[in-house]
Amino acid sequence: MRCRIILDQQALRHNFATFQKLSAPSIAIPIVKSNAYGHGLKETYTALKSVNPDWFGVNYLTEAQELRSLGFTGRILVVGPLAASQVARAAELDLDIFLVEPLMLQEWFKLAKKPRAHLKIDTGMSRQGFLPEELPALMPELSKNKDRLVGLCSHFSNVEDVLDQSYALQQLARFDKVAAEMKAEGFELMPHIAASSSTLIMPKARFAITRIGISLYGMWPSRTNQLSFLQSQGERIELKPVMKWVTEVAIVKTVNAGQFIGYGCTYKALRAMRIAVLPVGYYEGYPRLASNRGYVLIQGEQCPIVGRICMNMMMIDITHLSQVEVGMQVTLIGRDGSETIEASTIGDWAETIHYEIVTQLNSAIPKELS
C-alpha cells in the first residue's frame, strides 16, 4: 500500500498517564480491542510496554491470544461475548472474562478450571448482561464460585452525546444497588462501569477499574463530552492525538474546463484545473461519503477532494499550489503545518463518528512508531 500510519508513542503514553492520574486510585485499563481502534494492537502494546500496564482490555479471544504471544503476562479483560465453547480456552490463557448471557454462564459453572469472571449487569444498555431481577435465581450457583467471580460490571448507554446525565445516573443507581446486594451476600468483587466518556465526566463512576478506549488514542468521545467535561470538572486535561495517516501523490494531471472528474460525473471542472490522484480509497478505509466534501493537506494547505472517492484512489484539487510532484507526502489524518485534520472531521464529512473512521482503516496499512 502507498499509505502508512505513523503512531506517536509519547502521545499514547501521555494519554494513558493522564487517565491513570484522573482515575486514581482506580485501575485504568487500556482497551486495545478492534486492532487498538485501528492503531494496531501490536504497535500499541509495544508503545505501552515500557510503562508496564497491569491490564489490557480486548473484545475477542484472538486478541487476547495475540497479546499473550507478544509476551504480556498480566491481566487481560475480554469485554466482548465469548461463545460457550471458548470459555475453557479463556481459562487456559489466564484471562478475565465478562459473563454476559445464560449459555456462557452455564458453561462457566460446569468447568473445573474456570477463568476469572466479571458478572455483567444490564443497567439500561439492553445489550449484554443480566437484569438485576434475574440475579436471585443465579445466586445459589454464583455463591459456589466466589473464588473465581472477581468483578461486577456494567456499561453506560447515554453519556457521550448529552449534557444531561440523568439516564446515566439512573444506571449508576441500579449498579450501586446490585453491588451492595452482592456485597451483602459475601462477594468481594471489583466493580466497574466507566469507559472513556464516563471516566472523564462522572467521578462517582470511577470504581475499582476504568476502561479507557477511544481517549487512550487522543480523541474525545464526542464534542459534547468534551464540553461536558469543561463545564463540570475543575481540572483541564490534554489528550494528544496518536495517529497520523499519510499517503503520497501518485499522479499529477491537467483537467480542462468542462471536463468531469471521477465516477458518476459528480464533479465538473468550471475552469482549467490541476489535480492529483492519491492511491487511497474506500478499500484502504477512506469513506466514500466524503466525496466532494472533504479535503487533504499538502504542504500545510487544504486540497479539496473532487469527484467520487474510488476503491483505491481519490482525486484532489491542487490548482492553487505552485508545485506538486509525484511522491510528495499527503496528510489524510493529522497535522501538517498549521492545519490539522481530525478523525472526527472526516466523520462529519461521512455522516458518522470518529470511532468508525479509525476502526475501519484497513489493517494491512503499514504502521510505524515515532
C-alpha positions as CSV (number, residue, x, y, z in Angstrom):
1,M,0.0,0.0,0.0
2,R,1.2,3.5,-0.8
3,C,0.0,4.9,2.5
4,R,1.1,4.4,6.1
5,I,0.0,5.2,9.7
6,I,2.5,6.9,12.0
7,L,1.9,6.5,15.7
8,D,3.2,8.9,18.3
9,Q,4.4,6.8,21.2
10,Q,4.9,9.7,23.5
11,A,1.3,10.9,22.9
12,L,0.0,7.4,23.6
13,R,1.9,7.1,26.9
14,H,0.8,10.7,27.8
15,N,-2.8,9.8,27.4
16,F,-2.5,6.7,29.4
17,A,-0.7,8.5,32.2
18,T,-3.4,11.2,32.1
19,F,-6.1,8.6,32.7
20,Q,-4.1,6.8,35.4
21,K,-3.9,10.1,37.3
22,L,-7.6,11.0,36.6
23,S,-8.8,7.5,37.6
24,A,-6.7,7.0,40.7
25,P,-7.0,5.0,42.8
26,S,-8.9,3.1,40.2
27,I,-7.0,0.9,37.8
28,A,-7.1,2.4,34.3
29,I,-7.2,-0.4,31.7
30,P,-6.0,0.5,28.2
31,I,-8.5,-1.0,25.8
32,V,-6.9,-2.3,22.6
33,K,-9.8,-4.1,21.0
34,S,-10.6,-3.8,17.3
35,N,-6.9,-3.6,16.4
36,A,-6.4,-0.9,19.0
37,Y,-9.2,1.3,17.5
38,G,-7.4,1.0,14.2
39,H,-4.0,2.0,15.6
40,G,-2.6,-1.6,15.6
41,L,-2.7,-3.9,18.6
42,K,1.0,-5.0,18.3
43,E,2.2,-1.4,17.8
44,T,0.0,-0.1,20.7
45,Y,1.2,-2.8,23.0
46,T,4.8,-2.1,22.0
47,A,4.5,1.6,22.8
48,L,2.8,1.0,26.2
49,K,5.1,-1.9,27.3
50,S,7.6,0.5,28.7
51,V,5.1,1.9,31.2
52,N,4.1,-1.6,32.4
53,P,0.3,-1.6,32.4
54,D,-1.1,-4.3,34.7
55,W,-4.1,-4.9,32.5
56,F,-5.2,-4.7,28.9
57,G,-8.7,-4.9,27.6
58,V,-9.8,-6.7,24.4
59,N,-13.0,-7.8,22.7
60,Y,-12.0,-11.2,21.1
61,L,-10.3,-14.3,22.3
62,T,-7.9,-13.9,19.3
63,E,-6.9,-10.5,20.5
64,A,-6.0,-11.9,23.9
65,Q,-4.1,-14.7,22.3
66,E,-2.1,-12.1,20.3
67,L,-1.2,-10.2,23.5
68,R,0.0,-13.4,25.1
69,S,2.1,-14.2,22.0
70,L,3.6,-10.8,22.3
71,G,4.8,-11.6,25.8
72,F,2.2,-9.9,28.0
73,T,1.8,-11.9,31.2
74,G,-0.5,-9.5,33.1
75,R,-4.3,-9.4,33.4
76,I,-6.4,-9.4,30.1
77,L,-10.0,-8.4,30.3
78,V,-12.2,-9.7,27.5
79,V,-15.2,-7.4,27.2
80,G,-17.0,-9.0,24.3
81,P,-19.3,-12.0,24.5
82,L,-17.4,-15.3,24.2
83,A,-19.1,-18.4,22.8
84,A,-19.7,-21.0,25.4
85,S,-17.1,-23.2,23.6
86,Q,-14.4,-20.5,24.2
87,V,-14.7,-20.3,28.0
88,A,-12.4,-23.2,28.7
89,R,-9.7,-21.6,26.4
90,A,-10.0,-18.4,28.3
91,A,-9.0,-20.3,31.4
92,E,-6.0,-21.8,29.6
93,L,-4.9,-18.2,28.6
94,D,-5.4,-17.0,32.2
95,L,-8.0,-14.3,31.1
96,D,-10.7,-12.3,32.9
97,I,-14.0,-12.6,31.0
98,F,-17.4,-11.0,31.1
99,L,-20.3,-13.3,31.9
100,V,-23.0,-11.8,29.7
101,E,-25.6,-14.5,28.8
102,P,-27.1,-17.8,30.2
103,L,-25.3,-20.3,27.9
104,M,-21.9,-18.8,28.7
105,L,-22.7,-18.6,32.4
106,Q,-23.8,-22.3,32.5
107,E,-20.6,-23.3,30.7
108,W,-18.6,-21.4,33.3
109,F,-20.5,-23.1,36.1
110,K,-19.6,-26.5,34.7
111,L,-15.9,-26.0,34.2
112,A,-13.5,-27.4,36.8
113,K,-10.9,-24.9,35.7
114,K,-12.6,-21.6,35.4
115,P,-11.3,-18.3,34.1
116,R,-11.7,-15.3,36.4
117,A,-15.1,-13.7,35.7
118,H,-16.9,-10.4,35.9
119,L,-20.6,-10.6,36.0
120,K,-22.2,-8.1,33.6
121,I,-25.3,-6.3,34.8
122,D,-27.7,-4.8,32.2
123,T,-28.5,-1.5,33.9
124,G,-30.1,0.1,30.8
125,M,-28.0,-0.6,27.8
126,S,-30.0,-3.6,26.7
127,R,-27.1,-5.2,25.0
128,Q,-25.0,-7.6,27.2
129,G,-25.6,-8.8,30.7
130,F,-28.2,-9.9,33.2
131,L,-31.1,-7.8,34.5
132,P,-30.9,-7.1,38.3
133,E,-34.2,-9.0,38.8
134,E,-32.5,-12.1,37.2
135,L,-29.8,-12.4,39.9
136,P,-31.7,-14.0,42.7
137,A,-32.2,-17.2,40.6
138,L,-28.5,-17.2,39.8
139,M,-27.3,-16.6,43.4
140,P,-27.1,-20.3,44.6
141,E,-24.7,-21.2,41.8
142,L,-22.8,-17.9,41.9
143,S,-22.2,-18.4,45.6
144,K,-20.5,-21.7,45.0
145,N,-17.9,-19.9,42.8
146,K,-17.0,-16.9,44.8
147,D,-13.3,-17.5,44.4
148,R,-13.5,-17.2,40.5
149,L,-16.1,-14.4,40.4
150,V,-13.9,-11.4,40.8
151,G,-15.8,-8.5,39.2
152,L,-19.2,-6.8,38.7
153,C,-19.6,-4.6,35.7
154,S,-21.9,-2.7,33.5
155,H,-21.8,-0.1,30.7
156,F,-23.4,3.3,30.2
157,S,-25.6,3.9,27.2
158,N,-26.1,7.6,27.1
159,V,-23.1,9.6,28.4
160,E,-21.2,10.7,25.3
161,D,-23.7,12.8,23.3
162,V,-25.7,14.6,26.1
163,L,-25.0,17.3,28.6
164,D,-27.8,15.9,30.8
165,Q,-26.6,12.8,32.6
166,S,-30.0,11.9,34.2
167,Y,-30.2,8.5,32.4
168,A,-26.6,7.6,33.3
169,L,-27.3,8.5,36.9
170,Q,-30.3,6.1,36.9
171,Q,-28.0,3.4,35.5
172,L,-25.4,4.2,38.2
173,A,-28.1,3.9,40.9
174,R,-29.1,0.5,39.6
175,F,-25.5,-0.7,39.6
176,D,-24.8,0.6,43.1
177,K,-27.8,-1.3,44.4
178,V,-26.7,-4.6,42.8
179,A,-23.1,-4.0,44.1
180,A,-24.5,-3.5,47.6
181,E,-26.6,-6.7,47.3
182,M,-23.7,-8.8,46.1
183,K,-21.6,-7.5,48.9
184,A,-24.3,-8.4,51.4
185,E,-24.2,-11.9,50.0
186,G,-20.5,-12.2,50.9
187,F,-19.0,-11.5,47.4
188,E,-15.8,-9.4,47.2
189,L,-15.9,-8.0,43.7
190,M,-14.2,-5.3,41.7
191,P,-17.0,-3.0,40.5
192,H,-16.6,-1.2,37.2
193,I,-18.9,0.7,34.8
194,A,-16.9,3.6,33.4
195,A,-15.4,3.8,29.9
196,S,-13.6,6.9,28.5
197,S,-16.6,9.2,28.4
198,S,-17.9,8.4,31.9
199,T,-14.4,8.4,33.4
200,L,-14.0,11.9,32.1
201,I,-17.2,13.5,33.4
202,M,-18.6,11.2,36.2
203,P,-16.1,10.9,39.1
204,K,-18.7,8.8,41.0
205,A,-18.5,6.1,38.3
206,R,-14.7,5.6,38.8
207,F,-14.9,2.4,40.8
208,A,-12.1,-0.2,41.0
209,I,-11.5,-0.2,37.3
210,T,-11.9,2.3,34.5
211,R,-11.9,1.0,30.9
212,I,-10.1,3.6,28.6
213,G,-10.8,3.1,24.9
214,I,-11.1,5.9,22.4
215,S,-9.5,8.5,24.6
216,L,-6.4,6.4,25.0
217,Y,-5.7,7.4,21.4
218,G,-6.1,11.1,22.0
219,M,-9.7,11.5,20.9
220,W,-12.5,12.9,23.0
221,P,-15.5,10.5,22.9
222,S,-17.5,13.4,21.3
223,R,-17.5,17.2,21.2
224,T,-20.5,17.2,23.6
225,N,-18.5,15.0,26.0
226,Q,-15.6,17.5,25.8
227,L,-17.9,20.4,26.5
228,S,-19.5,18.5,29.4
229,F,-16.0,17.9,30.9
230,L,-15.1,21.6,30.6
231,Q,-18.4,22.6,32.3
232,S,-18.4,20.0,35.1
233,Q,-14.8,19.4,36.0
234,G,-12.5,21.8,37.7
235,E,-9.3,20.5,36.1
236,R,-8.1,20.7,32.5
237,I,-6.5,17.8,30.6
238,E,-4.9,17.5,27.3
239,L,-5.5,14.5,25.1
240,K,-2.8,14.1,22.4
241,P,-3.8,12.5,19.0
242,V,-1.7,9.4,18.4
243,M,-2.4,8.7,14.7
244,K,-1.1,10.4,11.6
245,W,-2.3,8.8,8.3
246,V,-0.3,9.8,5.2
247,T,-0.1,8.9,1.6
248,E,1.6,10.3,-1.4
249,V,0.8,11.9,-4.8
250,A,0.6,9.1,-7.4
251,I,-0.3,11.2,-10.5
252,V,-0.5,14.8,-11.4
253,K,-2.6,15.9,-14.4
254,T,-4.4,18.8,-16.0
255,V,-8.2,18.8,-16.4
256,N,-9.7,21.2,-19.0
257,A,-12.7,23.4,-18.2
258,G,-15.9,21.4,-18.8
259,Q,-14.4,18.0,-18.1
260,F,-15.9,15.7,-15.5
261,I,-13.8,14.1,-12.8
262,G,-14.4,10.6,-11.5
263,Y,-17.3,8.1,-11.5
264,G,-20.8,9.3,-12.0
265,C,-19.7,12.7,-13.4
266,T,-20.4,14.2,-9.9
267,Y,-17.8,17.0,-10.3
268,K,-17.4,19.2,-13.4
269,A,-14.4,21.5,-13.8
270,L,-15.6,25.0,-14.3
271,R,-12.1,26.2,-15.1
272,A,-8.8,24.6,-16.1
273,M,-7.5,22.7,-13.1
274,R,-4.6,20.7,-11.9
275,I,-5.5,17.6,-9.9
276,A,-3.5,15.0,-8.1
277,V,-4.5,11.3,-7.8
278,L,-3.9,9.7,-4.5
279,P,-3.5,5.9,-4.1
280,V,-6.1,5.7,-1.3
281,G,-9.8,4.9,-1.4
282,Y,-12.5,3.2,0.5
283,Y,-10.7,-0.2,0.4
284,E,-8.0,1.5,2.5
285,G,-10.7,2.9,4.7
286,Y,-11.3,6.4,3.5
287,P,-15.1,6.8,3.5
288,R,-16.8,7.3,0.1
289,L,-19.3,9.7,1.7
290,A,-16.5,12.2,2.0
291,S,-16.6,12.6,-1.8
292,N,-16.8,16.3,-2.9
293,R,-16.9,17.3,0.8
294,G,-13.6,16.7,2.4
295,Y,-10.0,17.8,1.9
296,V,-6.5,16.6,2.5
297,L,-3.3,18.5,3.3
298,I,-0.3,19.1,1.1
299,Q,2.5,21.3,2.5
300,G,0.1,22.7,5.1
301,E,-2.6,23.6,2.5
302,Q,-6.1,22.3,2.2
303,C,-6.7,20.5,-1.1
304,P,-10.4,19.6,-1.7
305,I,-11.5,16.1,-2.8
306,V,-13.1,16.3,-6.2
307,G,-15.2,13.6,-7.7
308,R,-16.2,10.3,-6.1
309,I,-13.7,8.5,-3.9
310,C,-12.9,5.2,-5.7
311,M,-12.0,1.8,-4.3
312,N,-8.2,2.6,-4.3
313,M,-7.9,6.2,-5.5
314,M,-9.2,9.7,-4.9
315,M,-8.7,12.9,-6.8
316,I,-7.9,16.3,-5.2
317,D,-7.7,19.8,-6.5
318,I,-4.1,21.2,-6.4
319,T,-4.7,24.2,-8.8
320,H,-3.9,26.7,-6.0
321,L,-0.5,25.1,-5.2
322,S,2.6,26.3,-7.1
323,Q,4.3,22.9,-7.3
324,V,3.1,19.4,-6.6
325,E,5.1,16.4,-7.7
326,V,4.6,12.7,-7.7
327,G,5.8,11.2,-4.4
328,M,5.0,14.2,-2.4
329,Q,3.5,13.4,1.1
330,V,-0.2,14.0,1.7
331,T,-1.8,14.1,5.1
332,L,-5.2,12.4,5.5
333,I,-5.4,12.5,9.3
334,G,-3.1,14.6,11.4
335,R,-1.2,17.8,11.4
336,D,0.6,19.5,8.5
337,G,2.0,22.9,9.3
338,S,-0.7,24.9,11.0
339,E,-3.5,22.8,9.6
340,T,-5.0,19.6,11.2
341,I,-7.5,17.1,10.0
342,E,-9.0,15.1,12.9
343,A,-10.7,11.7,12.5
344,S,-13.9,13.4,13.8
345,T,-13.7,15.9,10.9
346,I,-13.7,13.1,8.4
347,G,-16.5,11.6,10.4
348,D,-18.5,14.8,9.9
349,W,-18.0,14.6,6.1
350,A,-19.0,10.9,6.1
351,E,-22.0,11.4,8.4
352,T,-20.6,9.1,11.1
353,I,-18.4,9.1,14.2
354,H,-14.6,9.1,14.5
355,Y,-14.8,5.6,16.1
356,E,-15.9,4.2,12.8
357,I,-13.4,6.2,10.8
358,V,-10.3,4.8,12.7
359,T,-11.6,1.3,13.2
360,Q,-12.4,0.9,9.5
361,L,-8.9,1.7,8.4
362,N,-7.5,-1.4,6.5
363,S,-5.5,-3.4,9.0
364,A,-2.9,-4.1,6.3
365,I,-1.8,-0.4,6.2
366,P,1.8,-0.3,7.4
367,K,2.3,1.2,10.8
368,E,5.3,2.7,12.4
369,L,6.1,4.1,15.8
370,S,7.6,7.6,16.1
